[in-house]
């Protein structure tokens, strides 16, 4: 797939200027009137201008036309639903290249054009394929798309997907992240669109799928052979060999770049997490780990050939939490060997058991795709997808059972209906389940349901609410800034360990694992008083965390900082350590009380 030609506003000057002039003159536009106006001024007499093309026209012709709106005001008028940045950051997803997988899960797709478990029709996968999985081009293209749509892109959550991150060679992972950081650093320095064909391997000439029953390890054999045939018998190209020093240079530059990485997420398996991996992840700048639980039943895990047991998932969770990482679990109802009632009990264990209690959760109802080995169980009648009614009821129960400290990030995989052989094809399954819950009088307490997003609030009525719960490493405090009707403005996760830390740098430390302020993304340096961000909520939460750490006898308060938030914590009074930032909690609390920092 070749990238589409770049849009040039000056080739469409007359209709664009007419359209923008009318948009600027009409402050009363609702979505219906806006769409009607866009239809009034078609591009080339037939096609309609996209929002990104209109924004490009405003930027190109604004200086000469002298429109009486600045860019921010124009974008606010034009933008329909800035959902992607309403959680406070712009999420930017990139995919690693196809690579052999250590797992043998029977439910997992085996599309050899993609990293294991992904399918070529998924939106993120299509973008990765266009760029042949080149991390620099993927990052740059996504930044450009956000910018063209008018989203602020100075605070980026970098989400790296694609199989088991910890199984990829270390040198590839270092190179991959280095190139992502370099793209973030380059964007506001007039980085040109990459010219010509991407340098990576084209996987599109491979067969679409490994057919069910095609033999154990077929995906790995095909992908390995394709990689070796292009890399002189090796799995990696020479250019994909990263260097720690080069990554650290890119990270240091990103601390003050125009697009800063304020969160970095990877996904891995529980059986690939150990103390050595904790150190590697921190050196790479990782702050969140997506961990594939899939089930908390050893029987179900074994039946689905998951390759690890529940005890291993417990240990991985304990290590990651003890090292301060944010934990996003993956959980799958409707696996082979389970049932709706068994899934309800399994979901309850996620939060009843202190060894788990994830911060975030992705719920992926099992859907059958052609390339999964599960197809043979379906053909024999051993596995059947739940009836739609049963699945909706189950998901509504799960939403209701999710505690206030957890965020349900997703409740359906972004799989094309064309790829689903059996199972729900509803793309809006979450919306259906939430409506079912509301219809029976239930209430969702999880974070996503309570986020303030773009709503207005009265700062005088904001309260700091504390929630305590036990975990496998000790006690956790979930500190929340809450507005009217329980709307969540900001939160902080504070771990108070009662056992030895997995890394020596954290010995005797209380630990801030996450600080997040919600509301529409406010640009760095902004003082928009209508926005939730930049109102001092983060500083207030850090001050309270320092008080709690001092009161409970900790002599050090550590924070797991993303590369792009290092400066923020240092302005608050934290000092840089090897892998974390540190402060003496009593002194920090007093400084916060006096209004210093931030």
BELMO-V734422 format. One record per pair of residues at least 4 apart in sequence whose ideal C-beta (glycine too) atoms are under 6 Angstrom apart, sorted by the first residue. I is the first residue (numbers start at 0). J is the second residue. If there is no record, write none. Layout:
i:I j:J
i:I j:J
This chain:
i:0 j:129
i:2 j:129
i:6 j:52
i:8 j:15
i:8 j:55
i:8 j:56
i:8 j:59
i:11 j:15
i:11 j:42
i:12 j:16
i:14 j:40
i:15 j:56
i:16 j:60
i:17 j:40
i:18 j:40
i:19 j:56
i:19 j:57
i:23 j:66
i:23 j:68
i:28 j:32
i:28 j:33
i:30 j:79
i:37 j:47
i:41 j:45
i:41 j:47
i:42 j:46
i:42 j:48
i:48 j:52
i:48 j:53
i:50 j:148
i:51 j:147
i:51 j:148
i:54 j:149
i:56 j:60
i:57 j:61
i:57 j:73
i:60 j:64
i:61 j:66
i:68 j:72
i:68 j:73
i:74 j:78
i:74 j:149
i:78 j:149
i:84 j:89
i:84 j:150
i:84 j:520
i:85 j:452
i:85 j:453
i:85 j:519
i:87 j:516
i:87 j:517
i:87 j:520
i:88 j:154
i:88 j:156
i:88 j:261
i:89 j:145
i:89 j:150
i:89 j:152
i:89 j:155
i:90 j:156
i:90 j:158
i:91 j:141
i:91 j:155
i:91 j:157
i:92 j:123
i:92 j:158
i:93 j:134
i:93 j:137
i:93 j:138
i:93 j:159
i:94 j:127
i:94 j:160
i:94 j:161
i:95 j:114
i:95 j:161
i:96 j:132
i:97 j:113
i:97 j:114
i:97 j:202
i:97 j:222
i:98 j:167
i:99 j:219
i:99 j:223
i:100 j:115
i:100 j:162
i:101 j:163
i:101 j:166
i:102 j:306
i:103 j:304
i:104 j:303
i:104 j:304
i:104 j:305
i:105 j:303
i:105 j:304
i:105 j:372
i:105 j:373
i:106 j:303
i:106 j:365
i:106 j:371
i:106 j:373
i:107 j:116
i:108 j:116
i:108 j:118
i:108 j:368
i:108 j:370
i:108 j:371
i:109 j:209
i:109 j:218
i:109 j:370
i:110 j:118
i:110 j:119
i:110 j:208
i:110 j:370
i:111 j:205
i:111 j:218
i:111 j:221
i:111 j:222
i:112 j:119
i:112 j:202
i:112 j:203
i:112 j:205
i:113 j:117
i:113 j:119
i:113 j:124
i:114 j:161
i:114 j:162
i:115 j:162
i:117 j:124
i:118 j:418
i:119 j:124
i:120 j:415
i:120 j:418
i:121 j:413
i:127 j:132
i:127 j:137
i:130 j:136
i:130 j:137
i:130 j:197
i:131 j:197
i:131 j:199
i:132 j:199
i:133 j:197
i:133 j:199
i:134 j:175
i:134 j:178
i:134 j:179
i:135 j:178
i:135 j:182
i:136 j:140
i:136 j:193
i:136 j:197
i:138 j:179
i:138 j:182
i:139 j:182
i:142 j:152
i:142 j:186
i:145 j:150
i:145 j:152
i:146 j:152
i:151 j:520
i:151 j:522
i:152 j:258
i:153 j:258
i:153 j:522
i:153 j:523
i:154 j:261
i:155 j:258
i:155 j:260
i:156 j:262
i:157 j:179
i:157 j:260
i:157 j:263
i:158 j:264
i:159 j:265
i:163 j:267
i:163 j:268
i:163 j:271
i:164 j:265
i:164 j:266
i:164 j:267
i:165 j:267
i:165 j:271
i:165 j:276
i:167 j:171
i:167 j:172
i:170 j:240
i:170 j:241
i:171 j:235
i:171 j:239
i:173 j:241
i:173 j:246
i:174 j:239
i:174 j:241
i:176 j:283
i:177 j:241
i:177 j:245
i:177 j:246
i:177 j:249
i:180 j:249
i:180 j:250
i:180 j:253
i:181 j:249
i:183 j:253
i:183 j:256
i:183 j:258
i:184 j:252
i:184 j:253
i:184 j:256
i:185 j:190
i:186 j:190
i:186 j:258
i:187 j:257
i:200 j:229
i:208 j:369
i:208 j:370
i:209 j:213
i:209 j:217
i:209 j:218
i:209 j:370
i:211 j:372
i:211 j:374
i:211 j:375
i:212 j:375
i:213 j:217
i:216 j:220
i:219 j:223
i:226 j:230
i:226 j:234
i:227 j:232
i:230 j:236
i:235 j:239
i:250 j:284
i:250 j:562
i:253 j:259
i:253 j:260
i:253 j:562
i:253 j:563
i:254 j:565
i:254 j:566
i:259 j:563
i:260 j:561
i:260 j:562
i:260 j:563
i:261 j:561
i:261 j:563
i:261 j:564
i:262 j:286
i:262 j:561
i:263 j:284
i:263 j:285
i:263 j:286
i:264 j:287
i:265 j:285
i:266 j:289
i:267 j:271
i:268 j:291
i:269 j:307
i:269 j:311
i:269 j:312
i:269 j:315
i:270 j:307
i:270 j:311
i:272 j:276
i:272 j:315
i:272 j:318
i:274 j:501
i:277 j:322
i:277 j:501
i:280 j:285
i:281 j:578
i:284 j:562
i:286 j:559
i:286 j:561
i:287 j:325
i:288 j:319
i:288 j:324
i:289 j:327
i:290 j:328
i:291 j:329
i:292 j:312
i:292 j:328
i:292 j:330
i:293 j:331
i:294 j:299
i:294 j:300
i:294 j:334
i:295 j:309
i:295 j:345
i:295 j:348
i:296 j:345
i:297 j:308
i:297 j:309
i:299 j:334
i:299 j:336
i:299 j:337
i:300 j:305
i:302 j:335
i:302 j:336
i:303 j:334
i:303 j:335
i:307 j:311
i:313 j:354
i:316 j:355
i:317 j:471
i:318 j:501
i:319 j:324
i:319 j:326
i:320 j:472
i:321 j:472
i:321 j:500
i:321 j:501
i:322 j:501
i:322 j:502
i:323 j:510
i:323 j:512
i:323 j:559
i:325 j:358
i:325 j:512
i:325 j:513
i:326 j:357
i:326 j:358
i:327 j:359
i:328 j:357
i:328 j:360
i:329 j:361
i:330 j:362
i:331 j:363
i:331 j:365
i:332 j:342
i:332 j:364
i:332 j:393
i:333 j:364
i:333 j:365
i:333 j:385
i:334 j:365
i:335 j:376
i:335 j:382
i:337 j:341
i:337 j:342
i:339 j:389
i:339 j:393
i:342 j:393
i:343 j:396
i:346 j:397
i:347 j:351
i:348 j:352
i:349 j:355
i:350 j:356
i:350 j:402
i:353 j:469
i:353 j:470
i:353 j:471
i:354 j:471
i:356 j:470
i:359 j:406
i:359 j:408
i:360 j:405
i:360 j:407
i:361 j:408
i:361 j:409
i:362 j:410
i:363 j:412
i:366 j:419
i:366 j:422
i:367 j:373
i:367 j:377
i:367 j:420
i:367 j:421
i:367 j:422
i:368 j:418
i:369 j:420
i:376 j:381
i:376 j:382
i:377 j:382
i:377 j:421
i:384 j:421
i:384 j:422
i:385 j:389
i:385 j:390
i:390 j:423
i:391 j:431
i:391 j:432
i:391 j:435
i:394 j:432
i:395 j:432
i:395 j:435
i:395 j:436
i:398 j:436
i:398 j:443
i:399 j:436
i:399 j:441
i:401 j:405
i:401 j:407
i:401 j:445
i:403 j:444
i:404 j:466
i:404 j:477
i:405 j:445
i:406 j:446
i:406 j:447
i:407 j:445
i:407 j:447
i:410 j:429
i:411 j:428
i:414 j:418
i:414 j:419
i:416 j:424
i:419 j:424
i:423 j:428
i:436 j:441
i:443 j:448
i:449 j:485
i:449 j:487
i:450 j:487
i:450 j:517
i:451 j:486
i:451 j:488
i:451 j:517
i:451 j:518
i:451 j:531
i:453 j:519
i:456 j:482
i:460 j:483
i:461 j:480
i:461 j:482
i:462 j:481
i:463 j:480
i:464 j:479
i:464 j:481
i:465 j:476
i:465 j:478
i:466 j:477
i:467 j:476
i:468 j:475
i:470 j:475
i:472 j:496
i:472 j:498
i:473 j:495
i:473 j:496
i:473 j:497
i:474 j:495
i:475 j:494
i:476 j:493
i:476 j:547
i:478 j:491
i:478 j:540
i:478 j:543
i:479 j:490
i:480 j:488
i:480 j:489
i:480 j:536
i:481 j:485
i:482 j:486
i:482 j:488
i:488 j:517
i:488 j:531
i:488 j:536
i:489 j:516
i:489 j:536
i:490 j:515
i:491 j:514
i:491 j:540
i:491 j:544
i:492 j:512
i:492 j:513
i:493 j:511
i:493 j:544
i:494 j:510
i:494 j:512
i:495 j:509
i:495 j:551
i:500 j:505
i:500 j:506
i:504 j:576
i:504 j:577
i:504 j:578
i:504 j:579
i:505 j:557
i:507 j:555
i:508 j:555
i:508 j:557
i:509 j:548
i:509 j:553
i:509 j:556
i:510 j:557
i:511 j:544
i:511 j:558
i:514 j:537
i:516 j:532
i:516 j:536
i:516 j:537
i:517 j:531
i:518 j:530
i:518 j:531
i:518 j:532
i:521 j:525
i:521 j:527
i:521 j:530
i:521 j:532
i:521 j:533
i:525 j:533
i:535 j:539
i:538 j:597
i:541 j:571
i:542 j:588
i:542 j:591
i:545 j:556
i:545 j:584
i:545 j:587
i:545 j:588
i:546 j:588
i:548 j:553
i:548 j:556
i:548 j:584
i:549 j:584
i:549 j:585
i:549 j:588
i:553 j:584
i:555 j:581
i:556 j:582
i:556 j:584
i:557 j:579
i:557 j:581
i:558 j:568
i:558 j:580
i:560 j:564
i:560 j:565
i:560 j:568
i:560 j:580
i:568 j:573
i:568 j:580
i:569 j:573
i:570 j:597
i:571 j:596
i:571 j:597
i:572 j:582
i:572 j:587
i:572 j:590
i:572 j:596
i:573 j:580
i:573 j:582
i:574 j:581
i:575 j:580
i:576 j:581
i:582 j:587
i:590 j:595
i:590 j:596
